[in-house]
Structure formats: structure tokens, C-alpha cells
Amino acid sequence: MRKRTKRKFWALIDPIAHAVVGASITHRDKLDKLRLMEYSALEALTKGQGTIHDWRTLVDVLNLSETMARNNIGKDEVLPVCQKAQDALHQAAERYKKSLKMGLSGEGIKAVRELIEYADLQQSSIPRADFEKYIQKTKDLPNLTKLRIPKSASTGDRRRVLTSAVKRETTQTTS
């Protein structure tokens, strides 16, 4: 008689429940938490009190919506709005570079608000597994296609930027 092996059964997750959760639409309460964070970032930028973190939150919404639109989820409606929002966020970054105050114009506020609404529609119309797939796909994009914080704006302290520029200029002129 052969020796029988005893298979291990891991009861950490239920595979059926895990598959059902992955195939279902993302729960509304989780999407609401995400929307709250996005709208609070937009509110801060609207009042001219935005931070780089608020700007980054809105850029993440933009990148994710654009990735989903390029994969045929609301392609015709979302891509023009993404372009307007990208221009507005780029202008806000340039304004921050000059004055260290992050804010949006009236047209930019309208474009970003419309983008957040489209992002909500996109994210609530696909299964959670696909949503996570698009998040990963957005993370894996090359940096050339993503909207980034300008190099001088990411330092956070204008004096450091000015002193490093002065040091560079003086070392270049003395050599």
C-alpha cells in the first residue's frame, strides 16, 4: 500500500468569495472615499491654497481616466476633457513655479470638475479587477506620458532653488 499524502488546505481566503469580489463592481462607499479626497484637493486648488499633494491627487485622476479612455472606456467623451484638465494642471504647476501658490483658473476648475465626474462614471461601470488592472497599467506607464511636477517646483523651498542656481552660475563663469 502506498503512502498517502495529506494536502494542505489554506483557509485564509475563500477562493469563491475572492472571485466574486473581483468580478463585482467596486463598492460605492470605497468610491465615495476616493471622490471625497479628489473633491477636497480640487477645493484647495480652487481657493488658491493647494499643495503639491493636492495637485498630485488630481494628476493621478487625470492619468487614470486617460488610461481607461485609451482602452475604450468612454473614449470619445473623456479624452477631450482630459486634454483640457491637463492644460489647466500644467498651468497651475507653472504658476506654482513662479509664485509658490497653487491654484486653478475658472476654466481649469470647470475642466477638472468635469474630469472627476467622468472618472466616477468610468470607475463605477467596470469590475473591480479591471479597475485594479488599469491602476497598475497607469503606474507602469513610462514617465514621458505622465504629467509631472516641474523640477524646480518639487523642491518646495524657493531659497534653495535660487542659491543652487546662483552657485551653478558662479562656478560656470569662474571656469
Long-range contacts (C-beta under 8 A, 24 or more apart in sequence): 21-128, 22-127, 22-128, 22-129, 23-127, 23-128, 23-129, 24-127, 24-128, 25-124, 25-125, 25-126, 25-127, 25-128, 26-123, 26-124, 26-127, 26-128, 26-131, 28-124, 31-120, 31-123, 31-124, 34-123, 35-116, 35-120, 38-116, 38-119, 39-116, 42-104, 42-109, 42-112, 42-113, 42-116, 44-102, 45-92, 45-102, 45-103, 45-104, 45-109, 45-112, 46-103, 46-104, 46-109, 47-103, 48-101, 48-102, 48-103, 49-102, 50-92, 50-102, 50-103, 50-104, 51-102, 52-96, 52-102, 52-149, 52-153, 52-154, 52-156, 54-102, 55-89, 55-92, 55-93, 55-96, 55-102, 55-149, 56-149, 58-85, 58-89, 58-112, 59-89, 59-146, 59-147, 60-138, 61-115, 61-116, 61-119, 62-86, 62-89, 62-115, 62-147, 63-138, 63-141, 63-146, 63-147, 64-119, 64-134, 64-135, 64-138, 65-115, 65-118, 65-119, 65-122, 67-134, 67-137, 67-138, 67-141, 68-122, 68-123, 68-126, 68-134, 69-122, 71-134, 71-137, 73-122, 73-125, 73-126, 74-118, 74-121, 74-122, 77-118, 78-115, 78-118, 78-122, 81-111, 81-114, 81-115, 81-118, 82-115, 84-108, 84-111, 84-114, 84-115, 85-111, 85-112, 85-114, 85-115, 86-147, 87-111, 88-112, 89-147, 90-147, 93-149, 93-150, 93-153, 94-150, 96-150, 96-153, 97-150, 97-152, 97-153, 100-158
